[in-house]
Amino acid sequence: MLKIEQKIEKSDLLKLYTKGFTEPKDFKIGIEYERVPIHTGSMCSVDYWEEYGIKNLLEKFAHEETWDYITDEKNIIGLKKEHDTLTLEPGSQIEISAKPEKTIFELENKINAINDGLRPLVKKSGIILLDYGVSPYSTHKGIHLIPKRRYKLMARYLWGILSDVMMRETAGIQCCIDFSSEYDAMRKYKLANKLSPFMTAMFANSPIRGGVDTGYKSFRALSWLNTDNDRCGFAGKISEEFSFEDYIDCVLKTPMIFVNKDDNPIYINGDITFEEYINNGWDKYFATIEDYELQANLCFPEVRMRNFIEIRNHDCVGNDLKYSILAIYKGIMYNKEAMSDCEELFKHLQYKDISELRYNVPKNTLNCSTKNGNVGDYAVEIIKIAEKGLRAMGTGEEKFLDPIKELTYNRICPADIIVKNWNGAWNKDLRKLVQYLSKDFCVRK
């Protein structure tokens, strides 16, 4: 007998966000940290199925470190241990998603512990995990999707000219922050969107792709610009009146890729929006809260609203720069004075200015011009505001800003160092690039 689902209301959807309200004293910060796995010999991306490939690596890590499998139709697609996960992106990129913690020190310790377990296994398998934003040699045509049904449907649907690059080649770092109320959430959400192009510029780290200099300092960011304009970019115009309901409306008006029913994906191919699905159903299916959560998860804005705020627009970086990303957001978002200072810094920038920067920074990063200065000028002020906020907290986490200060105060990003060496001392030698990118992981400080 067909089960008729009760029609969901917007009030039901609002609860998915309001349940995230957290007392400021309990605010935590989280990280999702992706890396590209390549072979030490060929420098090609590591395949899921090969003899010493990613499936084999996950099995060995699970055995050695006593983690549990995450599966899709009996295929291993990740591991979990309590609230931490080690999962795979579509092209076998490895992602550490650590349970949010009160301090960056705690996250650093957790990631170090996971890396300590991975290090001997990847070495024995002849694999390097690169702190880099894109595959340096293999391109998407030579990178197979992992056996996860969701990814097959996404690859079939996403229509942008670089969507396959985004899925199979790129690696990024995401930061997750808490909020105390809808007002606090929207204030942080809008500010995170305004910070977005500046952070992309500061941490750009993917200029060499396919063994050549692409002319872009963040080819990862470029790929997202050419993935799917319906579900990427900014969710809404981040106006002063923006609310949870406005964000929900953006999700509702986005075309649907698929829904899961009885653990089976039902392909919809963008034929209807979620709003139409709520009103009319699809075939014999009707919308549920779980369907909405999936739909929201299949939207990929620069900043994604959940029962926390997920900020998604950074290349994978090494040499402790990943903690600089967290430190900037924590120093600004968890200090009211710092938030006000940052809002004042951006007061002359309108939505169109931020949107234009999003298209310009993948190529020109800190050298992009905008109102009242260039991106580099703004970036220096952003770091100063974050540092002041962190010092006020008295936790000592301002130390995590040191790596990005060294770069930004000299008006360079990680990609600038790579490009200079690529065209200079490295003489376009891919192996020297890989040695440079992997040294932080291969040798524990």
C-alpha positions as CSV (number, residue, x, y, z in Angstrom):
1,M,0.0,0.0,0.0
2,L,1.4,3.4,-1.0
3,K,2.2,5.6,1.9
4,I,1.0,9.2,1.5
5,E,3.3,11.6,3.2
6,Q,2.0,14.6,5.0
7,K,2.8,17.8,3.2
8,I,5.7,19.6,4.9
9,E,5.4,23.2,5.9
10,K,8.0,26.0,6.0
11,S,7.7,26.0,9.7
12,D,9.0,22.4,9.7
13,L,12.0,23.5,7.6
14,L,12.8,26.4,9.9
15,K,13.3,24.0,12.8
16,L,16.2,22.5,11.0
17,Y,18.0,25.8,11.4
18,T,16.7,27.1,14.7
19,K,17.8,23.8,16.4
20,G,21.4,25.1,15.9
21,F,21.0,27.9,18.4
22,T,24.0,27.7,20.8
23,E,25.0,29.8,23.8
24,P,28.1,31.9,22.9
25,K,30.0,30.2,25.8
26,D,29.5,26.9,24.0
27,F,30.5,28.0,20.5
28,K,32.8,25.6,18.7
29,I,34.7,25.5,15.4
30,G,34.9,22.7,12.9
31,I,37.0,21.8,9.9
32,E,36.6,19.6,6.8
33,Y,40.0,19.0,5.3
34,E,40.3,17.4,1.8
35,R,43.5,16.2,0.1
36,V,44.4,14.9,-3.3
37,P,46.1,11.4,-3.2
38,I,48.7,10.7,-5.8
39,H,51.3,8.0,-6.6
40,T,54.8,8.8,-5.5
41,G,56.2,7.3,-8.7
42,S,53.9,8.4,-11.6
43,M,52.3,11.4,-9.8
44,C,49.0,10.2,-11.2
45,S,45.9,10.4,-9.0
46,V,45.3,7.2,-7.0
47,D,42.3,5.1,-8.1
48,Y,39.8,3.6,-5.7
49,W,40.0,0.0,-7.0
50,E,43.7,-0.5,-7.8
51,E,45.8,-2.9,-5.8
52,Y,47.3,-0.3,-3.5
53,G,44.5,2.2,-4.0
54,I,42.1,4.1,-1.8
55,K,39.8,1.2,-0.9
56,N,42.8,-0.8,0.3
57,L,44.1,2.2,2.2
58,L,40.7,2.7,4.0
59,E,40.6,-1.0,4.9
60,K,44.1,-0.9,6.4
61,F,43.4,2.3,8.3
62,A,40.2,0.9,9.7
63,H,42.0,-2.2,10.9
64,E,45.0,-0.4,12.4
65,E,43.0,2.4,14.0
66,T,39.8,0.6,14.8
67,W,37.5,2.8,12.8
68,D,34.1,1.6,11.4
69,Y,33.2,1.4,7.7
70,I,30.8,3.8,6.0
71,T,29.3,1.9,3.0
72,D,27.1,2.4,-0.1
73,E,25.8,-0.8,-1.5
74,K,28.5,-2.7,0.5
75,N,31.3,-0.5,-1.0
76,I,33.5,1.3,1.5
77,I,33.1,5.1,0.9
78,G,34.5,6.3,4.2
79,L,35.3,5.5,7.9
80,K,34.0,6.8,11.2
81,K,35.0,6.8,14.8
82,E,32.7,8.4,17.3
83,H,32.0,11.9,15.8
84,D,35.0,12.0,13.4
85,T,34.9,10.8,9.8
86,L,37.4,10.0,7.1
87,T,35.4,10.1,3.8
88,L,36.0,10.2,0.1
89,E,35.1,12.9,-2.4
90,P,34.1,11.8,-6.0
91,G,37.7,11.4,-7.3
92,S,39.0,9.6,-4.2
93,Q,40.1,12.8,-2.5
94,I,40.4,12.0,1.2
95,E,38.5,14.3,3.6
96,I,39.0,14.5,7.4
97,S,35.9,15.9,9.1
98,A,36.6,16.4,12.7
99,K,34.1,16.9,15.5
100,P,33.9,20.6,16.3
101,E,36.0,21.7,19.3
102,K,36.2,24.8,21.5
103,T,39.8,25.6,20.3
104,I,41.9,25.3,17.2
105,F,44.5,23.6,19.4
106,E,42.2,20.7,19.9
107,L,41.4,20.3,16.2
108,E,45.1,20.5,15.4
109,N,45.8,17.6,17.9
110,K,43.0,15.5,16.4
111,I,44.2,16.0,12.8
112,N,47.8,15.2,13.8
113,A,46.6,12.0,15.4
114,I,44.7,10.9,12.3
115,N,47.6,11.8,10.1
116,D,50.0,9.8,12.4
117,G,47.8,6.8,11.6
118,L,47.7,7.5,7.9
119,R,51.4,8.3,7.4
120,P,52.9,4.8,7.5
121,L,50.1,3.3,5.5
122,V,50.3,5.8,2.6
123,K,54.1,5.5,2.6
124,K,53.9,1.7,2.4
125,S,51.3,2.0,-0.5
126,G,53.4,4.5,-2.4
127,I,50.9,7.3,-1.9
128,I,51.3,11.0,-1.1
129,L,48.4,13.1,0.3
130,L,48.9,16.6,-1.2
131,D,48.0,19.8,0.6
132,Y,46.9,21.3,-2.7
133,G,43.7,22.6,-4.3
134,V,43.7,20.5,-7.5
135,S,45.3,17.4,-9.0
136,P,48.7,18.5,-10.3
137,Y,49.0,16.0,-13.1
138,S,45.9,13.7,-13.7
139,T,42.9,15.4,-15.1
140,H,39.2,14.3,-14.7
141,K,39.3,12.1,-17.8
142,G,41.7,9.8,-16.1
143,I,40.1,9.9,-12.7
144,H,37.3,7.4,-12.0
145,L,34.4,8.1,-9.7
146,I,34.3,6.2,-6.5
147,P,31.4,3.7,-6.2
148,K,28.9,6.0,-4.5
149,R,25.6,6.3,-6.2
150,R,25.1,9.9,-5.3
151,Y,28.3,10.9,-7.1
152,K,27.2,9.1,-10.3
153,L,24.0,11.1,-10.4
154,M,25.7,14.4,-9.7
155,A,28.2,13.8,-12.4
156,R,25.4,12.9,-14.8
157,Y,23.5,16.1,-13.9
158,L,25.9,18.9,-13.2
159,W,26.1,20.9,-16.5
160,G,29.0,23.4,-16.0
161,I,32.0,23.0,-18.3
162,L,34.3,22.4,-15.3
163,S,31.9,20.4,-13.1
164,D,34.0,17.2,-13.7
165,V,37.1,19.1,-12.7
166,M,35.4,20.2,-9.5
167,M,34.2,16.7,-8.6
168,R,37.2,14.6,-9.5
169,E,40.2,16.9,-9.2
170,T,39.8,19.5,-6.5
171,A,40.4,19.6,-2.8
172,G,39.3,22.3,-0.3
173,I,39.1,23.3,3.3
174,Q,35.8,24.1,4.9
175,C,35.2,25.9,8.3
176,C,32.1,25.4,10.4
177,I,30.9,28.0,13.0
178,D,28.0,28.3,15.4
179,F,25.3,30.9,16.0
180,S,23.2,31.9,19.0
181,S,20.0,33.2,17.2
182,E,18.6,33.9,13.8
183,Y,19.9,37.5,14.0
184,D,23.4,36.2,14.9
185,A,23.2,33.5,12.2
186,M,22.2,36.0,9.5
187,R,24.8,38.5,10.6
188,K,27.5,35.8,10.3
189,Y,26.2,34.4,7.1
190,K,26.2,37.8,5.3
191,L,29.7,38.6,6.7
192,A,31.0,35.2,5.7
193,N,29.8,35.8,2.1
194,K,31.5,39.2,2.0
195,L,34.7,37.6,3.3
196,S,34.5,34.8,0.7
197,P,36.4,36.3,-2.2
198,F,39.1,37.7,0.1
199,M,39.6,34.4,1.7
200,T,39.8,32.6,-1.6
201,A,42.5,35.1,-2.7
202,M,44.5,34.8,0.5
203,F,44.6,31.0,0.4
204,A,44.8,30.4,-3.4
205,N,46.8,27.2,-3.9
206,S,46.1,25.5,-7.2
207,P,47.9,27.1,-10.2
208,I,49.5,24.0,-11.7
209,R,47.0,21.5,-13.2
210,G,47.6,18.8,-15.8
211,G,51.4,19.5,-15.4
212,V,51.1,23.1,-16.7
213,D,50.7,26.6,-15.3
214,T,47.0,27.3,-15.9
215,G,47.3,31.1,-15.5
216,Y,44.9,30.9,-12.6
217,K,46.2,31.0,-9.0
218,S,43.1,29.1,-7.8
219,F,42.0,26.7,-10.5
220,R,39.8,25.1,-7.9
221,A,37.9,28.3,-7.5
222,L,37.6,28.6,-11.3
223,S,36.1,25.2,-11.5
224,W,33.3,26.1,-9.0
225,L,32.5,29.1,-11.1
226,N,31.8,26.7,-14.0
227,T,29.9,23.9,-12.2
228,D,26.2,24.8,-11.9
229,N,25.0,28.4,-11.4
230,D,21.7,27.2,-10.1
231,R,23.2,25.8,-7.0
232,C,26.7,27.4,-6.6
233,G,27.8,30.9,-5.8
234,F,25.8,33.0,-3.3
235,A,22.5,31.7,-1.9
236,G,20.4,34.9,-2.2
237,K,21.5,38.5,-2.6
238,I,22.7,38.6,1.1
239,S,20.6,41.7,1.6
240,E,20.1,43.4,5.0
241,E,16.7,41.6,5.3
242,F,18.0,38.1,4.6
243,S,16.6,35.4,6.9
244,F,16.4,31.7,7.4
245,E,13.2,31.8,5.4
246,D,15.0,33.5,2.5
247,Y,17.7,30.9,2.6
248,I,15.0,28.1,2.5
249,D,13.4,29.8,-0.5
250,C,16.7,29.6,-2.4
251,V,16.8,25.8,-1.7
252,L,13.2,25.4,-2.6
253,K,13.6,27.1,-6.0
254,T,16.7,25.1,-6.9
255,P,16.1,22.2,-9.5
256,M,16.3,18.7,-7.9
257,I,18.9,16.2,-8.9
258,F,17.5,13.1,-7.1
259,V,15.7,11.9,-4.0
260,N,16.4,8.8,-1.9
261,K,13.5,6.5,-1.3
262,D,13.9,3.1,0.5
263,D,17.7,3.6,0.2
264,N,17.4,4.0,-3.6
265,P,18.2,7.2,-5.5
266,I,15.4,8.3,-7.8
267,Y,16.8,10.5,-10.6
268,I,14.8,13.7,-11.2
269,N,17.3,15.4,-13.6
270,G,16.3,19.0,-12.7
271,D,12.8,18.6,-14.1
272,I,11.2,20.2,-11.1
273,T,12.2,22.4,-8.2
274,F,11.8,21.3,-4.6
275,E,9.0,23.8,-4.3
276,E,7.1,22.0,-7.1
277,Y,7.9,18.7,-5.4
278,I,6.3,19.9,-2.2
279,N,3.2,21.1,-4.0
280,N,2.8,18.3,-6.5
281,G,5.0,15.4,-5.6
282,W,7.0,13.4,-8.2
283,D,5.7,10.2,-9.7
284,K,4.4,8.3,-6.7
285,Y,6.6,10.2,-4.2
286,F,6.0,13.1,-1.8
287,A,8.3,15.4,-0.1
288,T,9.7,14.7,3.4
289,I,12.0,16.6,5.7
290,E,14.7,14.1,4.8
291,D,14.2,15.0,1.1
292,Y,14.6,18.7,1.9
293,E,17.8,17.9,3.9
294,L,19.2,16.1,0.9
295,Q,18.2,18.9,-1.5
296,A,19.9,21.5,0.8
297,N,23.0,19.3,0.8
298,L,23.0,19.2,-3.0
299,C,23.2,23.0,-3.1
300,F,26.8,24.2,-3.0
301,P,26.9,28.0,-2.2
302,E,30.1,29.6,-1.0
303,V,28.5,29.7,2.4
304,R,25.9,27.0,3.3
305,M,23.4,27.4,6.1
306,R,22.7,24.3,8.2
307,N,22.2,24.2,12.0
308,F,25.6,25.8,11.8
309,I,27.3,27.8,9.1
310,E,29.5,26.0,6.7
311,I,32.1,28.2,4.8
312,R,33.3,26.4,1.8
313,N,35.5,28.5,-0.5
314,H,39.2,27.7,0.3
315,D,41.8,25.7,-1.5
316,C,43.5,23.0,0.5
317,V,46.6,24.5,2.0
318,G,49.5,23.1,4.1
319,N,52.2,24.3,6.4
320,D,49.6,25.1,9.1
321,L,47.8,27.5,6.8
322,K,44.7,25.5,7.2
323,Y,44.5,26.6,10.9
324,S,45.0,30.2,9.7
325,I,41.6,29.8,7.9
326,L,40.0,28.7,11.2
327,A,41.7,31.5,13.2
328,I,40.4,34.2,10.9
329,Y,36.8,33.1,11.2
330,K,37.0,32.4,14.9
331,G,38.7,35.8,15.6
332,I,36.0,37.7,13.7
333,M,32.8,35.6,14.1
334,Y,33.1,35.0,17.8
335,N,33.9,38.5,18.9
336,K,31.3,41.2,18.6
337,E,33.7,44.1,18.2
338,A,35.6,42.2,15.5
339,M,32.4,41.6,13.6
340,S,31.5,45.3,13.8
341,D,35.0,46.2,12.6
342,C,34.7,43.8,9.7
343,E,31.3,45.1,8.7
344,E,32.7,48.6,8.8
345,L,35.5,47.5,6.6
346,F,33.1,46.2,4.0
347,K,30.5,49.0,4.3
348,H,31.3,50.4,0.8
349,L,31.1,47.0,-0.9
350,Q,27.7,46.1,-2.5
351,Y,26.6,42.7,-3.6
352,K,27.7,43.3,-7.2
353,D,31.2,44.2,-5.9
354,I,31.5,41.0,-4.0
355,S,30.1,39.0,-6.9
356,E,32.6,40.6,-9.4
357,L,35.5,39.8,-7.0
358,R,34.4,36.2,-7.0
359,Y,35.0,36.0,-10.7
360,N,38.3,38.0,-10.6
361,V,40.2,36.5,-7.6
362,P,40.9,33.0,-9.1
363,K,43.2,34.6,-11.6
364,N,44.5,37.8,-9.8
365,T,44.0,37.0,-6.1
366,L,45.4,39.8,-3.9
367,N,46.0,42.1,-6.9
368,C,42.4,42.5,-7.7
369,S,41.1,46.0,-7.5
370,T,37.9,47.0,-5.7
371,K,36.5,50.0,-3.9
372,N,38.9,51.9,-1.6
373,G,41.9,49.6,-2.4
374,N,42.8,46.2,-3.7
375,V,42.1,42.8,-2.3
376,G,45.5,42.7,-0.6
377,D,44.8,45.9,1.4
378,Y,41.5,44.4,2.6
379,A,43.2,41.1,3.4
380,V,45.7,42.8,5.7
381,E,42.9,44.5,7.6
382,I,40.9,41.3,7.9
383,I,43.9,39.6,9.5
384,K,44.4,42.5,11.9
385,I,40.7,42.4,12.9
386,A,40.8,38.7,13.5
387,E,44.0,38.9,15.5
388,K,42.5,41.6,17.8
389,G,39.4,39.3,18.3
390,L,41.5,36.3,19.1
391,R,43.7,38.2,21.6
392,A,40.6,39.3,23.4
393,M,39.6,35.7,23.9
394,G,42.9,35.0,25.8
395,T,43.3,31.4,24.4
396,G,46.6,32.0,22.5
397,E,45.0,31.0,19.2
398,E,46.3,34.2,17.5
399,K,49.5,32.1,16.9
400,F,47.7,30.3,14.1
401,L,47.6,33.6,12.1
402,D,51.4,33.7,11.8
403,P,51.6,31.6,8.6
404,I,49.0,33.7,6.7
405,K,50.4,37.0,8.1
406,E,53.9,36.1,6.6
407,L,52.3,35.8,3.2
408,T,49.6,38.4,3.1
409,Y,51.6,41.2,4.6
410,N,54.0,40.7,1.7
411,R,51.0,40.7,-0.7
412,I,51.5,37.1,-1.8
413,C,49.4,34.0,-1.6
414,P,50.6,30.3,-1.6
415,A,50.1,30.1,-5.4
416,D,52.5,33.0,-5.9
417,I,55.3,31.0,-4.3
418,I,54.5,28.0,-6.5
419,V,54.4,29.9,-9.7
420,K,57.6,31.7,-9.0
421,N,59.4,28.4,-8.3
422,W,57.7,26.6,-11.2
423,N,59.0,29.2,-13.7
424,G,62.4,29.5,-11.9
425,A,64.3,27.0,-9.7
426,W,61.9,24.1,-10.4
427,N,62.2,24.5,-14.2
428,K,58.6,23.3,-14.6
429,D,59.5,20.0,-13.0
430,L,56.4,18.4,-11.6
431,R,58.3,16.2,-9.2
432,K,59.8,19.2,-7.4
433,L,56.3,20.7,-7.1
434,V,55.1,17.5,-5.5
435,Q,58.0,17.3,-3.1
436,Y,57.3,20.9,-2.0
437,L,53.6,20.2,-1.5
438,S,54.0,16.9,0.4
439,K,56.8,17.8,2.8
440,D,54.5,18.9,5.5
441,F,52.7,15.6,5.6
442,C,55.6,13.3,5.0
443,V,57.7,14.8,7.8
444,R,55.9,15.3,11.1
445,K,57.1,18.5,12.8
